[in-house]
Amino acid sequence: MVWLLTVYFPSLVRQMGHLFNRNVLLGVSGGIAAYKSAELVRQLQDRGANVRVIMTRGAQAFITPLTLQALSGNPVHTELLDEQAEQAMGHIELARWADLLLVAPATADVIARLSAGRGDDLLTTVALACPAPLMVAPAMNQQMWKNAGTTTNVAALVGRHAHIVGPAEGKQACGDTGPGRMEEPSAIAEAAANLFQRALLTGKHVVITAGPTREKIDPVRYLSNNSSGKMGYALARAAVEAGAKTTLVSGPVTLTKPEGSHRIDVTSADEMLTVCQRLLPQCDIFIACAAVADYKPASSETRKIKKSAETVELELVRTPDILATISACAKNTFTVGFAAETHDVLAYARDKLARKDLDMVVANDVSDNSVGFNSDHNAATIIWKTGEQSLERATKHVIARKILELIAEQARHAD
Ligand code: PMT
């Protein structure tokens, strides 16, 4: 499949990380997200992986071994104490076969048992015997994910160098909303591929602005916008994965700092500029993803403005253009801007590239509510001086990885 794509659709393969000839042992545990493991098998195979599947008892309540056997092209392993199965490929051989043990979905129970080093079923026993890297894609109710027991178990796995992918935030099968949904199969497969790729940005310092800014009107009111910070935080996560020292300059958001990044909190555009200017001398790649307010009140009141007149006039003045200021001072820094537009997206983006003298622009069509502001997804066209590439709708994490791959490629040419 991948070979065919290489011959006929080279640009498509270039967009995907690959797993050529990698043996991925997929552990499926019992959660509603188990049905997504069928798509995950396909995504792994599309990237060139050989896939074998282990299912826990719970997983078999949600999806049949036959389905995953048909998709993976290999018998599915379910029992530790099965004489026949052990004769075909025993648990030790399975553990040795794997280049990667990927547990997806990983329930709170499986995470706890992996963290405790238990060997009470085939999956956990293979995990104990497996020298390959462990990648875990948690999937559970949001309250279970936030539970202190789960937090401790996940931290223990991270401490033993396991790679955690997700969970994603959003509406859950149980009706709750929050973090706990299994990350999309394409994002998990991409994370697996990235594990085997050379860390693209080792030794580089990437600074990313994210989220909105707030421009104060009085002690209780401000001007701001709908940016959630998700795109900037996804970029930070991808930069850490790519081996970069990563600093997030973040406006007010409710997100958790990506593991391995450094976060500096700011509120207004002026504060964001001050921090970015301070970081510039040590910054190799500057990515302006924040939705900076373009205007702020000419003056802000120290006391709450009382309601009296029917109309109020608010005088606004321009905020500093952080990206343009940084770009004008940047000597050895690769500068990347975002262009959030509702119409003539590419034309405005190309204009920004030239006017702000940038190395790259990520053009975002924010007229479509299913991508851009506050969505878990995005779609973009990446434009640089000598080329451009369109990225189809995908999770912000997948888009972030592509953006960083292109930055690494173009920054290398610029060196
Ligand atoms: O945060 P999310 O909810 O995930 O949404 C992501 C996003 C839509 C906010 C993000 O993908 C995005 O498009 N960010 C840029 C939004 C924006 O302000 O675009 P703009 O076209 O107004 O600004 C152009 C560029 O100049 C941007 O890189 C911006 O960071 C920068 N800028 C703008 C104004 C200003 N005063 N200073 C700046 O640095």
Boltz pocket constraint, residues with backbone or C-beta under 6 A from the ligand:
constraints:
  - pocket:
      binder: B
      contacts: [[A, 209], [A, 211], [A, 212], [A, 226], [A, 227], [A, 228], [A, 229], [A, 230], [A, 231], [A, 232], [A, 269], [A, 288], [A, 289], [A, 290], [A, 291], [A, 292], [A, 293], [A, 294], [A, 319], [A, 320], [A, 321], [A, 322], [A, 323], [A, 324], [A, 336], [A, 337], [A, 338], [A, 339], [A, 340], [A, 341], [A, 352], [A, 362], [A, 364], [A, 366], [A, 372], [A, 373], [A, 374], [A, 375]]
      max_distance: 6.0
